[in-house]
Amino acid sequence: MQIMITHRGVGARTRVLTFSGLQISLAALGLVFALLIFSGTVYHFVFLKAAREGWPVVSQIVRLVVRDEIAQRDRIMRENLDVMAQKVGELQAKLLKLEAVGDRVSGMAGMKPEELKPLRQAPATKAEGAGGVYLPLDTPSLDQLQRVLARLDEVSDQNADVFTLIESRLLEARLQSLVVPSTPPVQGEVGSGFGVRPDPITGRNALHSGLDFPAEPGTPVRAAAGGVVVSTEWHPQFGHLLELDHGRGLSTLYAHNSQIVVRRGDIVKRGQVVAKVGNSGRSTGPHLHFEVMVDGVPQDPERFLAAGAQAGVRAQASGRGGKPRR
């Protein structure tokens, strides 16, 4: 691009200015930058000063512009607050449902309501009261929403603590059920029960300290509960004798086996094969003699097996929605 500059006088020289595209672009950018600085300076020193000092015409124009901006900003903020309030209300409803579910599940876990009170006690305030989180019907302020969100966060933490406690109780109950001998070691009818009976060899009355399960030799004998193998020895009366320790002074004996398939110190699970039915020791035929002892004192195994059968019936009933089968 070229610009020619001439003068009117005779013999005046003519100047030719040549500009490249880059120079023109830089000049345009400089002009724009200068206009921005000029407009900002005018806005700051003229319009703002006019608004503060109350100039007759300029101040009214500035106030109209500022008022429109503030109104638009307030409208956008109210819309956002309405959306936030709706979300907070939905969150509050979900937390109330979770609290109701926690109450039902805690009942199923055998927990009493007073056990949950310390977790759900919260300091009552005038703004929120004792009836739950307060959310105004009109558009709430940002400060109100922040207080409500803080309260909901606290309630959420409380519900998390409640469910953690319920999970712990359910796990504790499950672990207890795993170490209680409530599963029959051999499937089949009981041949001889717990109590006083005529001895099958001498005919004299004597205490029978367990249950006899008649079965074919080699029939698998399964652990009635999880535990640790504490003894696999030969006993003059019980023959091949196996003893499992289930903790808390609870143990089980499996006698007259033909073979023991676990070793001392092994950890066994409920239902695991630990031996095979036999006719060893003081026995008149192939069967399993099963005992349950608490602190070394023989107990009636029927009580433990009956409790396991009732638990199985309750589990089936809950799986069918609690309705009895017709």
SVG drawing of the C-alpha trace seen along z (x, -y; Angstrom):
<svg xmlns="http://www.w3.org/2000/svg" viewBox="-52 -28 63 134">
<polyline fill="none" stroke="black" stroke-width="0.4" points="0.0,0.0 1.4,-3.4 0.4,-7.0 1.5,-10.0 1.9,-13.4 2.2,-16.5 2.3,-20.3 0.7,-23.2 3.8,-25.2 5.7,-25.1 8.5,-22.6 7.3,-21.0 8.4,-17.5 6.1,-14.6 6.6,-12.1 5.6,-8.4 4.9,-6.4 4.9,-2.6 3.3,-0.3 3.3,3.5 0.4,5.7 2.0,6.4 2.5,2.7 -1.2,2.0 -2.3,4.9 -0.2,3.7 -1.5,0.2 -5.1,1.4 -4.4,3.4 -2.8,0.3 -5.9,-1.8 -8.3,0.8 -6.2,1.0 -6.1,-2.8 -9.9,-3.0 -10.4,-0.4 -8.2,-2.4 -10.0,-5.6 -13.4,-4.1 -12.4,-2.6 -11.0,-5.9 -14.1,-7.7 -16.3,-5.2 -14.3,-5.3 -13.7,-9.0 -16.9,-10.3 -19.8,-7.9 -18.8,-6.6 -18.0,-10.1 -21.4,-11.3 -23.2,-8.6 -21.5,-9.3 -21.9,-13.1 -25.4,-13.1 -24.8,-14.9 -28.1,-15.9 -28.2,-13.7 -25.3,-11.3 -26.1,-10.0 -29.6,-9.0 -28.3,-7.1 -25.7,-5.3 -28.3,-4.4 -30.6,-3.0 -27.8,-0.8 -26.7,0.3 -30.3,1.0 -30.9,3.2 -27.7,5.1 -28.5,5.6 -32.1,6.7 -30.8,9.2 -28.2,10.5 -30.9,10.8 -33.2,12.7 -30.5,15.1 -29.6,15.6 -33.2,16.2 -33.6,18.8 -30.4,20.5 -31.6,20.4 -34.9,21.9 -33.2,24.8 -30.9,25.3 -33.9,25.3 -35.6,27.9 -32.5,30.1 -32.2,29.6 -35.8,30.7 -35.3,33.8 -32.1,34.6 -34.0,34.1 -36.8,36.5 -34.1,39.1 -32.5,38.8 -35.8,39.3 -36.4,42.5 -32.9,43.7 -33.7,43.0 -36.9,45.0 -35.0,47.9 -32.3,47.7 -35.0,48.0 -36.4,51.1 -33.1,52.7 -31.9,52.0 -35.0,53.8 -34.1,56.8 -30.6,56.7 -32.0,56.9 -31.1,53.4 -33.2,51.4 -34.3,47.8 -32.5,46.4 -29.2,47.7 -29.6,45.3 -30.6,42.2 -27.0,41.1 -26.2,41.2 -29.3,39.2 -29.3,36.6 -28.6,33.2 -28.5,29.7 -31.8,27.9 -31.6,24.4 -34.3,21.7 -33.9,21.6 -34.3,25.3 -36.3,26.4 -36.7,30.0 -38.9,31.1 -36.2,31.6 -34.5,29.4 -36.3,26.1 -36.7,25.0 -38.8,21.9 -41.6,22.0 -40.5,18.8 -37.2,18.4 -34.6,19.0 -31.5,16.9 -28.1,18.2 -27.3,18.2 -30.4,20.2 -29.5,22.8 -26.0,23.0 -27.4,23.7 -29.8,26.3 -27.0,28.0 -24.8,28.1 -27.6,29.7 -28.3,32.2 -24.6,33.1 -24.7,33.7 -27.8,35.9 -26.1,37.8 -23.1,38.5 -25.4,39.7 -27.2,42.1 -23.8,43.4 -22.9,44.1 -26.2,45.8 -25.7,48.1 -22.2,48.8 -23.4,49.9 -26.2,52.0 -23.7,53.6 -21.4,54.4 -24.3,56.0 -25.4,58.0 -21.8,59.2 -21.5,60.1 -24.7,62.1 -23.5,63.8 -20.2,64.7 -22.0,66.0 -24.2,68.2 -21.2,69.6 -19.6,70.9 -22.8,72.3 -23.2,76.0 -26.7,75.8 -26.1,78.0 -26.6,81.8 -23.3,83.5 -25.0,86.4 -28.3,86.2 -30.8,88.7 -32.9,89.6 -31.6,89.6 -31.3,93.2 -30.7,92.4 -31.2,89.0 -29.7,87.2 -30.5,88.3 -30.7,91.4 -31.2,94.7 -30.4,98.4 -26.9,99.0 -26.9,101.0 -24.1,103.3 -24.7,103.7 -28.5,102.9 -28.1,100.7 -29.4,97.2 -26.7,94.6 -26.5,91.1 -26.2,90.8 -24.4,87.5 -25.1,86.9 -27.0,87.9 -26.5,91.0 -26.9,90.8 -27.1,94.3 -25.5,94.3 -23.6,96.5 -19.8,96.8 -17.9,94.2 -20.8,91.6 -19.3,88.1 -19.3,86.4 -19.6,82.6 -18.6,79.9 -21.7,78.6 -20.1,75.2 -16.9,73.4 -14.0,74.0 -10.5,75.3 -9.5,79.0 -8.2,79.5 -8.0,83.3 -7.9,86.3 -7.1,89.2 -8.1,92.8 -10.4,93.2 -11.1,96.6 -14.9,96.0 -15.3,93.4 -12.8,95.0 -11.6,92.5 -12.6,89.3 -12.6,85.8 -13.0,82.6 -13.7,79.1 -13.3,75.9 -15.8,73.1 -14.7,70.5 -16.4,69.1 -16.2,72.5 -18.2,74.2 -16.9,77.5 -18.3,80.5 -17.3,84.2 -17.6,86.7 -17.1,90.3 -16.9,93.9 -15.5,92.7 -13.8,95.0 -11.5,92.2 -10.7,88.6 -9.8,86.4 -8.5,83.3 -5.5,82.7 -5.1,81.0 -4.8,77.2 -6.8,77.1 -9.5,74.4 -12.7,75.9 -15.8,74.3 -19.4,75.2 -20.4,78.1 -16.9,79.2 -16.2,82.9 -14.1,83.7 -14.5,87.5 -16.3,90.6 -18.9,92.7 -17.6,95.9 -18.0,98.5 -14.8,97.9 -14.6,98.0 -17.4,99.2 -20.2,99.4 -22.8,102.0 -23.1,100.7 -22.0,98.0 -23.2,94.6 -21.9,91.2 -22.0,90.1 -22.3,86.3 -21.9,84.2 -22.0,80.5 -20.2,79.3 -20.2,75.9 -17.2,75.4 -16.7,79.2 -20.3,79.9 -22.4,82.0 -25.5,80.2 -28.4,81.6 -27.4,81.1 -31.1,81.1 -31.5,77.6 -28.7,76.3 -29.9,78.2 -33.5,77.0 -32.4,73.4 -30.6,73.9 -33.7,75.4 -35.9,72.5 -33.4,70.0 -33.6,71.7 -37.4,71.5 -37.3,67.8 -34.8,67.2 -37.0,69.0 -40.1,67.1 -38.3,63.7 -37.2,64.7 -40.8,65.3 -41.9,62.0 -42.9,63.6 -45.9,65.4 -46.2,69.1 -46.2,71.7 -49.6,73.2"/>
</svg>
